[in-house]
Amino acid sequence: MGDCRRCGKCCTGLTFTLPGVASNRLFREYYQAHGCRIEGNTLHVPLRCPHLTEENLCDIHDTKPLLCKTFRGKKQGKFYVDKGCGYND
């Protein structure tokens, strides 16, 4: 596990592994129409945290949610960040 590169990827999008998403036409059409990207069984949702600064720092660092506090770049449940994160490489 690497060091944080302050790339902001962990705070600018979510990636979900959803078995069967590729074969569900209605699901694909809905999420693609709303700016999401689907690759196989992976759904990429562009979602920037409102607390991420221009310098890719958290402006609520001391009070951020538990999920953010414990995140270390690896898959947690059904979501994780895209490749390129310093922790994830």
Secondary structure, DSSP 8 states (H G I E B T S, - for coil): --------GGGTEEEEE-TTGGG-HHHHHHHHHTT-EEETTEEEEE---TTB-TTS-BTTGGG--HHHHH--SS-BTTEE--TT-TTT-
